[in-house]
């Protein structure tokens, strides 16, 4: 059930193009409030997209939320590294590590049922997938989604590196050392960091959005 803390609504942009916007109605609004409002908006506004796999070929960063959404976790798995070994690709942009959903040779998400053109594990889909809305979005809506995803990926990396340091491993894949130079301290704490991982939904948007974005999100 959506809360009254976040409002997601249809709006008209220049040129008569319709898309969506987001407004924060409560200073204590959380990531869970945002996601519930967005999912409610999608249910009420968008047609069923089954049979369209356009977004399944886009980059999908992995976040802390995705570990708890995953089939691995829900079946009792508790190690981030073991889960990532099953589902993740790792790339680097300079010194920054980037965790994304694993891709097939043709660039599609590995969970895509190519024949049916739909996700084969839809109930376990990532936060990036859940927050994707096949409509144009306002600048603040796009910035908020990006801020949440970036913070969630940073927190996933922080917790992965902390877990690896406990065992002396240098990668989530056995025999590799791609993360040997990475340090959990390189990933600044954010709104997810003060919470137990399974309570990621309670992270406050005010602790994830920067000051300028936060002010903009509260404007009518």
C-alpha positions as CSV (number, residue, x, y, z in Angstrom):
1,X,0.0,0.0,0.0
2,X,1.5,3.4,-1.0
3,X,2.1,5.9,1.8
4,X,1.3,9.6,1.7
5,X,5.0,10.4,2.1
6,X,5.9,10.3,-1.6
7,X,3.7,11.4,-4.5
8,X,4.3,10.0,-8.0
9,X,2.1,11.6,-10.7
10,X,1.5,12.0,-14.4
11,X,2.6,15.3,-15.8
12,X,2.9,17.0,-19.2
13,X,6.3,18.2,-20.4
14,X,7.1,20.7,-23.1
15,X,5.9,19.6,-26.5
16,X,2.9,17.9,-25.1
17,X,4.8,14.8,-24.0
18,X,3.5,13.1,-20.9
19,X,5.7,11.5,-18.3
20,X,5.9,11.3,-14.5
21,X,7.2,13.4,-11.7
22,X,7.8,12.8,-8.0
23,X,7.3,14.9,-4.9
24,X,8.3,14.2,-1.3
25,X,5.5,15.1,1.1
26,X,7.1,14.2,4.4
27,X,10.7,14.9,5.6
28,X,10.9,11.4,7.0
29,X,10.0,9.7,3.7
30,X,11.9,6.5,3.0
31,X,13.1,4.5,0.1
32,X,10.2,2.1,0.8
33,X,7.8,4.9,0.5
34,X,9.2,6.0,-2.8
35,X,9.1,2.4,-4.2
36,X,5.6,1.8,-3.0
37,X,4.4,5.1,-4.6
38,X,6.1,4.3,-7.9
39,X,4.7,0.8,-8.0
40,X,1.2,2.1,-7.3
41,X,1.6,4.7,-10.0
42,X,2.7,2.1,-12.5
43,X,-0.1,-0.3,-11.7
44,X,-2.7,2.4,-12.2
45,X,-1.1,4.1,-15.2
46,X,0.8,1.7,-17.4
47,X,-0.3,-1.2,-19.5
48,X,1.1,-4.7,-18.9
49,X,4.5,-4.8,-20.5
50,X,4.7,-8.6,-20.7
51,X,6.2,-9.4,-24.1
52,X,8.4,-6.3,-24.3
53,X,12.0,-6.9,-23.3
54,X,13.4,-3.5,-24.3
55,X,14.6,-2.6,-20.7
56,X,16.2,-6.1,-20.3
57,X,19.1,-5.0,-22.5
58,X,19.9,-1.9,-20.4
59,X,22.6,-1.6,-17.7
60,X,21.2,-2.8,-14.4
61,X,23.3,-1.9,-11.3
62,X,23.0,-4.2,-8.3
63,X,22.1,-2.6,-5.0
64,X,21.9,-3.7,-1.4
65,X,18.1,-4.2,-1.8
66,X,18.7,-6.8,-4.5
67,X,20.5,-9.2,-2.1
68,X,17.4,-9.3,0.0
69,X,15.1,-9.6,-3.0
70,X,17.1,-12.4,-4.4
71,X,16.1,-16.0,-4.7
72,X,19.4,-16.9,-3.1
73,X,18.6,-14.9,0.1
74,X,15.0,-16.0,0.3
75,X,16.1,-19.6,0.1
76,X,18.4,-19.1,3.1
77,X,21.6,-17.9,1.6
78,X,23.4,-15.2,3.7
79,X,26.7,-14.5,2.0
80,X,26.8,-11.5,-0.4
81,X,29.9,-12.9,-2.2
82,X,28.2,-16.2,-2.9
83,X,25.1,-14.5,-4.3
84,X,27.2,-12.2,-6.5
85,X,29.2,-15.2,-7.9
86,X,25.9,-16.4,-9.3
87,X,24.4,-13.2,-10.7
88,X,26.9,-10.4,-11.1
89,X,29.3,-8.8,-13.6
90,X,32.1,-6.6,-12.2
91,X,33.7,-3.7,-14.1
92,X,35.9,-0.8,-13.1
93,X,35.6,2.9,-14.0
94,X,38.9,4.2,-12.9
95,X,39.2,3.0,-9.3
96,X,35.4,2.7,-8.8
97,X,34.0,-0.9,-8.9
98,X,30.6,-1.3,-10.7
99,X,28.4,-4.3,-9.9
100,X,25.7,-5.1,-12.5
101,X,23.4,-7.9,-13.3
102,X,25.1,-10.6,-15.4
103,X,24.6,-10.3,-19.2
104,X,24.4,-12.9,-21.9
105,X,26.6,-12.7,-25.1
106,X,24.0,-10.6,-26.8
107,X,23.8,-8.1,-24.0
108,X,20.6,-9.2,-22.4
109,X,20.0,-9.8,-18.7
110,X,20.8,-13.4,-17.9
111,X,17.3,-13.8,-16.3
112,X,15.5,-12.9,-19.6
113,X,13.4,-15.6,-21.1
114,X,14.2,-14.6,-24.7
115,X,11.4,-16.7,-26.3
116,X,8.6,-15.2,-24.0
117,X,10.3,-11.8,-23.8
118,X,9.8,-11.6,-20.1
119,X,11.8,-12.1,-16.9
120,X,12.1,-15.7,-15.9
121,X,12.5,-14.7,-12.2
122,X,10.2,-11.7,-12.1
123,X,9.4,-12.0,-8.4
124,X,13.2,-11.7,-7.6
125,X,13.8,-8.7,-10.0
126,X,16.2,-6.0,-8.9
127,X,15.5,-2.5,-7.5
128,X,16.7,-1.1,-10.8
129,X,14.0,-3.1,-12.6
130,X,11.3,-2.4,-10.0
131,X,11.9,1.4,-10.2
132,X,12.1,1.5,-14.0
133,X,9.1,3.2,-15.5
134,X,8.7,3.2,-19.3
135,X,7.7,6.8,-19.4
136,X,9.7,10.1,-19.7
137,X,10.6,11.4,-16.2
138,X,11.2,14.8,-14.7
139,X,14.8,15.8,-13.9
140,X,14.1,15.4,-10.2
141,X,12.5,12.1,-10.6
142,X,15.5,10.8,-12.6
143,X,17.9,12.3,-10.1
144,X,16.2,10.7,-7.1
145,X,16.1,7.3,-8.7
146,X,19.8,7.6,-9.7
147,X,20.7,8.7,-6.1
148,X,19.0,5.7,-4.6
149,X,20.5,3.2,-7.0
150,X,24.0,4.7,-6.6
151,X,23.8,4.7,-2.8
152,X,22.4,1.2,-2.8
153,X,25.3,0.0,-5.0
154,X,27.9,1.7,-2.8
155,X,26.4,0.1,0.3
156,X,26.4,-3.3,-1.4
157,X,30.1,-2.8,-2.2
158,X,30.9,-1.7,1.3
159,X,29.3,-4.7,2.8
160,X,30.8,-7.1,0.2
161,X,34.3,-5.7,1.0
162,X,33.7,-6.0,4.7
163,X,32.6,-9.6,4.2
164,X,35.6,-10.5,2.0
165,X,38.0,-9.0,4.5
166,X,36.8,-11.3,7.2
167,X,37.8,-14.3,5.1
168,X,40.9,-12.8,3.4
169,X,39.3,-13.2,-0.1
170,X,39.9,-10.6,-2.7
171,X,37.0,-11.3,-5.0
172,X,33.6,-12.9,-5.0
173,X,34.8,-15.3,-7.7
174,X,37.2,-18.0,-6.4
175,X,40.7,-17.7,-7.7
176,X,40.4,-14.1,-8.7
177,X,41.7,-10.9,-7.1
178,X,39.9,-8.1,-8.9
179,X,39.0,-6.4,-5.6
180,X,42.4,-6.7,-4.1
181,X,43.0,-2.9,-4.1
182,X,39.5,-2.0,-3.0
183,X,38.7,-0.7,0.5
184,X,35.3,-0.5,2.1
185,X,36.3,3.0,3.4
186,X,36.4,4.2,-0.2
187,X,32.6,4.0,-0.3
188,X,31.1,6.7,1.9
189,X,28.4,5.8,4.3
190,X,24.9,6.8,3.3
191,X,21.3,6.4,4.3
192,X,21.5,2.6,4.0
193,X,24.6,2.3,6.2
194,X,23.1,2.8,9.6
195,X,20.5,0.1,9.2
196,X,20.6,-3.7,9.3
197,X,20.6,-4.7,5.6
198,X,17.2,-6.3,5.7
199,X,15.7,-3.0,6.8
200,X,17.0,-1.1,3.7
201,X,13.4,0.1,2.9
202,X,13.6,2.3,6.0
203,X,16.5,4.4,4.7
204,X,15.5,8.1,4.6
205,X,15.5,9.9,1.3
206,X,16.8,12.9,3.1
207,X,20.0,10.9,3.8
208,X,20.4,9.8,0.2
209,X,19.5,12.9,-1.9
210,X,22.0,15.8,-1.8
211,X,20.8,19.1,-0.3
212,X,19.9,20.7,-3.6
213,X,17.9,17.7,-4.8
214,X,16.2,17.4,-1.4
215,X,14.9,20.9,-1.6
216,X,13.7,20.4,-5.1
217,X,11.9,17.2,-4.3
218,X,9.8,19.0,-1.6
219,X,8.6,21.7,-4.0
220,X,5.0,21.4,-5.4
